[in-house]
Amino acid sequence: MQQYDVKINTREEAIPEFKSKKEEKEFWATHDSTDYVDWSKATSALFPDLKPTMKTISLRLTNLCSTA
């Protein structure tokens, strides 16, 4: 298995306030969340009341995440 050096950002920027969902969507389409969130501090969450759906979602993965 290949190992990668992952850079953890120690300088977090403030997430701006958005006036609309469209503005937020456009922002995150052009910005990386690692500049705004320290994912090394992330914790797991449980959502026991969620119901499964058949709605399609798409995920964008970098080469670092994919195993192709």
N, C-alpha and C positions, 0 to 999 in steps of 0.2 A: 504494500500500500504506500502510495506516495504521500509525503508530508509537505505541508506548506507553512511558511512563516506568515503568521497573521499579525498585522499591525493593529494594535488596540489604540484608538484615539483617546488621549487623555485630556484633550482640549474640546470641551463640549460647547457648542454655540447654542444660544437661545432659539427655540422654535418660534417663528413669528406667529402673530395672531392673524387668522384668515377671515375675510369678510364673507366668503362663500365656499361651498364644497368644490366648486370649479377652480377657484383660486388655489385651494389647498392641493387639489389634484395636479394642477400645473406646476406647483412648487415641487412636490415630491417626484414628479416626472423628470426634473432636472437637477435634483439634489440627492446626496447620499445620506441616509439616516445615521451612518456612523459618525458624521460630523456633529450630530445633535443628540445622540443617545449612546450611553456607555453600555453596550450589550453584554459586557462581562458581568454587569450587576443585575441582569434580567433574571426573573424567577418564573417558575411554571405557574400556570393558572388553570383552574378547573371551571367548566361551565356545564354543570349537570343538567340544567333545564333546556339546553339547546336541542332542537329537533333536527334530524338529518334532512337534507334537501337534495334535490337533483339539479340545483343551479350550478352552471359551469363557471369556474373561475380560472384565471390564468396567473401563472407565476413566472417572474423573470429571474433566472439564475445566472450567475456569473460562471465563468469557466472554473473558478476556484471551487464552486459548489457542485458542479456537475461531475459525473464519473464517466463521461463519454470517451 
